[in-house]
Amino acid sequence: MLYDAYEVQRSLLAGASAFANASVELLNNPANPFAYFGGGPVLASALDVFAHASAPRGKPKFNLPFTEIDGKQVPVTEKIECRKTFGQLKHFIREGADKDPKLLIVAPMSGHFATLLRGTVERMLPGHDVYITDWRDARDVPLSEGHFDLDDYIDYVIAFLEHIGPGAHMLAVCQPSVPCYAAACVMAADANPARPKTLTMMGGPIDTRKAPTVVNTLATERPLSWFESNVVATVPFQYPGAGRKVYPGFMQLAGFMSMNLGNHLKSHWEMYKHLVEGDGESADATKDFYDEYRSVCDMTAEFYLQTVREVFQEHSLPRGKFDHRGKRIDPGAITDIGILAIEGERDDISGVGQTKAAITISTGLPETHKKYYLAETVGHYGIFNGGKWRTKIAPVVEDWIRQHN
C-alpha cells in the first residue's frame, strides 16, 4: 500500500506541477502587464519553486560530450561495455585515453543513479580512461530475472574489473566502499590478475562503530525485522518489476531530506528570492542540483537488508566475520593494492574514522601502500563533487594512482 499511495500522490503532484509551470509562463509573458508590477513576479516565482519541487523525474543523463585537455576540447562518447541484469559498465571514450590509467568508478547503490557522480567523472576524465558502474532501477527488473544482494554486488565489481582487464584502478564513493574492499580481498586471495592496482574509498562505512552518525544510529537502534516491515515495499503493477520487494528510492530521499531539512528549506527560499530578483542563473544552479538529488531509484530489499545487517549492525568486515558466497573474507590477503582512504571533516553520513578503518584492517599491506587524507571543512557530498573535490581531493587521488600505476 505504501508504494501505491506514493504513486497516487506523485500523479497528483505531476498534474499540479504542469499547471504551475503553465501559470509561470503566463505570468512571465512579456505581453502580460501583470508581469511587471504588483504581485506578478512574486506569484510567478513561488509557482516556479513549487513546479520544480513537485515535477516527476526519470533517470538523468551524464551529458559530458567534451572534456578539456591542455586547453583544448576533446570529444567524449559513452559506450556500454558490459551489460548485466542489475547494472552495466559504462565507458567514457576519448582520444588518447588508452595511454592513461584505467579507472573504474563504483557508484553507490543507495537510491540515486550513477549520474550523482557526474562531477567525479568530469574531473577524472582528462587524465584517466574512465569507466563507471551504472546500476539499474530495481523496479524495472522483472521478478523472473532473479534477486540481487551484497554477494551479487561483489561479483559484479569483480566481473567489471575482469572485463576492463589487468592494471585498472578503482574508486569507490560512499556505500560501495565495503563491497569494493571485499572484492579486492577476494581477488587478492585468488591472485586474480585483474585485481585493482589501487583502491580509493571516499566517505565509506568500513567500520560504522567509529564516530557513528544519525544514519548509523537509525540502523542500530531497531532490529532488522523493523526495517523489513516498515521500509520495504512491493513494486506496483505498472512497472516491469511488479511484485519485487524493494527499498524505494523515494523513502531514501525522504530520509536524507529530513536529516538536513533546514538546509533544504533555506536552499529553496534562496532560489525563490533569486527568481523574484530576476537572477535566473543562480536559481538555475539550485534547480540543477535538485534535479539530480531528487532523481531516485529503488534497490532490491535483499541487498538493502543484508547491507543493514552486515555493515551497520554486525560490523562484519572490521570484525573479521564478513563472508562472500559462504567463504570468509580475509583483509590480510591484500598485499599489493594501494589503499587510499579519504574522509570529509564534516561528513554527517560516514563519520571520521569509518573509512580510515580500511587501512587498519589491511594487516598484510606495507605502509608504502597505505594513505589517509582528511578533507578539512568538507561534508559528505563535497568529497566527490564541487570545488573542494576538484581542487583539493582529486589531485590526491591522481597522485596516488600515478604512484602505483
Secondary structure, DSSP 4 states (H G I P E B T S, - for coil): -HHHHHHHHHHHHHHHHHHHHHHHHHHT-TT-GGGTSTTHHHHHHHHHHHHHHH----PPP----EEEETTEEEEEEEEEEEEETTEEEEEEEETTGGGSPEEEEE---SSB-GGGGHHHHHHHGGGSEEEEEEEPPGGGS-GGG----HHHHHHHHHHHHHHH-TT-EEEEESTTHHHHHHHHHHHHHTT-TTS-SEEEEES--S-TTSS--HHHHHHHSS-HHHHHHHT-EE--TTSTTTT-EEE-HHHHHHHHHHHTHHHHHHHHHHHHHHHHHT-HHHHHHHHHHHHHHT-B--EEHHHHHHHIIIIIIS-TTTTT--EETTEE--GGG-SSPEEEEEEETT-SSS-TTTTTHHHHH-TTS-GGGEEEEEETT--TGGGTSSHHIIIIIHHHHHHHHHHT-
